[in-house]
């Protein structure tokens, strides 16, 4: 009887352990994942929003996965250098890409890219949104989108907008505005957002599409005025400012975001596990607080939801880029 009881206990124990073991991802070689450090390749320089977000998530993921998370910055070519490096990495679950919204637009902006973002990379999750605002020099005789459109139509080609450079998010948002409203704001590219903002404040350009995190402090000091938010929601950083859609211009929507991708052919169980841990981290109060300080909004998705977002954004911005013949190379 004693042997029978022990045998039954062993069977029950094995049955209880089986589901847990089945949920443990493994690499293509059959090893349990993860069993060594995981690399996050950041497509922009240290200190930027992508780098900061990765470092906010780093300790949470290290604790959850039981392995060190190593951050590697690979800036350049609008994020293509990092994306290509990850696309060509082994699909074993030890290399991931932290990318911006440019991952959906670069194939239209750059000729001869050495990777295909839709075929060579696997979506893991969208991470966070960074709301944008349509801002203007305080002297501009327009206080909302309707008045700006009316002014632009009354004086074709007389108003200009600045951006961080050709193909930058602010540039694409401006051309979307031109296409959607049938106006001609003249693009003035700069080598970075800071000089563009400085010239807007000085009145050398009249409007600009800029992140809320950079716009809000300038608005509070009265150096700029905010005409609208270009995302789907209002922001507590700019209380009282309505969205373009709320003002009757739903075709003018632009949003910065960050995301996580892996090399194509990375095993699905690894993608799922990484997604689950990232979503859990983004929903933690301390991470939400840190993101709010950065002017970001957690926006976790499933891999499938993020794939749909990439497809939608690629179609939207690809149309604008082709119509305006925009090239970043």
N, C-alpha and C positions, 0 to 999 in steps of 0.2 A: 504493500500500500504506500509506503514511504517513497519507494522508487516511482510509483505511478504518479504521486503528487508532484514530485520533482520534475517528472517528464512533462506533466501538464503545465507546470509553472514555466518551464523552458519554452514550451510552445506559445504560451500567452505572451511571454516577454518578447519573443521573436516577432509575434504579430503586432505588438505595440511599437516595436522599433522599425518595422518595415516601412510605414508611411513616412516617418521622419527621414529615413535613409533615401526613400524615393524622391523626397523634396530637395535633397542636397544636390546642387548642380555639379556637373563634372565637365572637364575639358575633353577634347577629342581623343586624348590619350587614355581617358578613363580615370584620371586623377581627380580627387575631390577638389572643388573650387570654392574659395581661393586657398592656395597653399604657399603663396609668395606675394610680395608687394605688388600693388596695382598702380599703374601709371595713368594720371590724368594729364593729357596734353592740352594746353590752353592756347587758343589761336591768336591771342593778343598779349601785349607786354605786361610785366608785373605792375601792380598798382591800379590797373583798370578794373572795370566792373566784372568782367569774366573771371579775372584772377582773384578778385576779392570774394566773389561768390564761391569759387572752388575752395578757397581757404576757409570759408565759413562752414562748408560741408565736410571738409577734410577730417576733423576729429570725430564727427558723427559716423561717417562711413568707416573710419578706422576701427571704431568701437564695435560697430554692427557686424563688420566682415571679419574682424580678427586679424587683419593684415594691414601693414602700413600703406597709406595712400601717398604716393609720390607725385608732386606737381612739377610739370615741365612746361615752361613757356616757349612757344615756337611762333613768334609774331612774324608778320610779313605777308605781302600780296593779298591784303584783305581777308586773311584767315586761311588762304589756300595752302600755305606751307605746312601748317599744322594738320589741316585736313588731309592733305596728300600723305603725310607721314603716317597718320592713323589708318588711312585706307589701305596702305601697303604693309601694315603690321600684321602679325599672325593673329588670326581670329580665335584666340584662346582665352579671352576674358581678362587679360592683364593690361590692355591698352584701351583707353577711352578718350574721346574728344569732347572738350567743352567749347562750344561754338556759339557764335552770335547769329542773328537773323540773316547774315550774309550767306549762310550755308544754303539758303533757298534761292539766292539771286546771283551768286558768283558765276554759275555756268553760262548766264546770259551776258555777263559783264566782261569776262575774260576769254580770250581765244586760246585754243590749244591747251586746256587744262589737262593735267596728267591723271585725273581721276574723275569719276562720275559720282556726284554726291548721292544720287538715288540708287545706283547699282553697287557702289563700292563701300557704302556706309549703311549701317543698320540703326534706325532710330531707337533710342532707349527711353528718353523722356524729355519733355519740355521742362525747363527749370523755373524760370521767372520772367515776368514781363516788366519792361521799363517804359512807363507811359511817356508819350511825347506831347509837346504843346506847340501850337502855332503862336509865335510871339512877334512883336513889332516894336519899332522905335516909338517912344511916347508921342512924338510929334506927328505920326501918321494919322490922317483924318479918317480913321476906321477903328471901331471898337469891337467888332464881331466879324464873323465870316461873311455875312450878307453884305456888310458895308465894304469889306475888302474886295469882294467880287465886283461890286458895283463900281468901285474906284478903279479896279484893274480894267474893267470893260470900257470905262469912260476915257481912260488914258492908256491905250494898248502899248506895251513895251516900255512904259515909263517907270514901273516898279521893279525892284530887284530883290532876290532872296539869296542869302549866303548859306554855304554848307561847308562841311569838313573836307570836301573834295569830291571829285567825279566818282559817281557810283556809291557814295556814302548814303546812309539812311536819310539824312536831311535832303540830299539832292533828289533821291527817288520820291520822297514825299512831296517835294515841290513840283515835280513833273506829274505826279498823280493828280495834284491839285489843278495844274494847268489843263490836263486832259479831261478831268471830271467836270470842270466848270467852264471850259472853253475860253480860258484867259491866257495871257502871256507874261507871267512873271519871269524876269530874266535871271538866269542862274549865274552866280558869282562864286566859283570854287575857291576855297582856301586850303592851306596845308594844315588842317586841324580845326577843331571846333572853337578853340579859344580865340584865335585871330578873327574868325568869322563873327563870333559874339561881340568882340571888341568893336568891330566896324559897324555892327548893328546898333550898338549903344551910341556910337559916334554919329550915326545917321548916314553912313556911306552906303549901307544897304537898308532896305525898309522892313523886311520880314525874314523869318527863319523858322525852321522846324527843329526843335531842340528837346532833349530829354527834360522831363519835369524836375529831376534832381538838380539840374544845372539852371533851369529857368526860375524855379521858386525863389532862391535867394536874391536874384536880380530883380524879380518882381516886387519883393518885399521892400527893397531899397528904392523902388521907383525908377530904376534905370531902364526897364522895359515894361511893356504891357502885354498881357496874355489875351489873345483873341478867342482861343478855344483849345480844348484837349482833343487829340486825334485818335484816342483809343476808344474802347467800348464803354468805359466807366469813368466817373469823375475821380479826382484825387484829393485826399485830405491835405496834400502839400499845397494845393491851390484852391482853397475853399471858395465856393461861389462861381467857379469857372465851369461852364457847360461844355459838353462834347460837340464835335462837328455834327454828329447825327442828331443830337437834340436841337441844334440850330437849323436843321433842315438840309444838311449836306452829308448824307450817309455814304456817299461815294468817296469821301475824303477821310480815310482811316489808315493810320500808320502807327506801328508799334515796334519798339525794340524788344528783343527777347534773347534769352540764353537757353542752351540746350545741351543734351548729352547724347553722343552717338558712339557706336562701336564699329570695328571692321565688319564688313559683310561676312556672313557665314559664321559669326560668333554663335555658339549654341544657344538656342532659345531659352533653356532653363537658366542660363547665366544672365541673359538679357532680363528675364523676369525677376530674378533675385536682385539684380542691381537696380532695376526700376522700383521694386518694393522698398528697398532701403533708402533710395533717394527720396521717394515720396514721403516716407516716414520722417526723414530728416527735415524736409521742407515744411512739414506740418508741425514741427516742434516749436514751442513758444519762443525759445531763444533764437532760433534761426529766423523765424518770422520777424522778431524785433530787429535783428541785424539787417535783414533785407529792407525793412521799412526805413531804417536809417540811411540806406543806400538809395532810397527812392524806388525800390523794386517791390513787386508784388509776387508772392509765390504762385506758380501756375503749373503744378504737377499734372502730368497726363500719363496714360498708358502708352506703350510703344505704338499701338495702332492709332490712337488719337493724335499723337505727335506726327506720325506718317501722313495723316490726312491734312494736318496743318501745313506741313512742308509742301505737299502737293498743291494746296490752295494758294499759298503764298507764292510758290513758283509760277503758277499760272497768272496770278494778279500782277506781280512785278515783272515777269517775263514779257507780258503784253506791253507794259509801259516802256520797258527798256528797248524793246524792238521798235515800237512806234517812234520813240525819240532818238533812236540810233545811239544809245549811250554805250561807251566803251571805257573801261577802267585801265586797260593795258596799253 
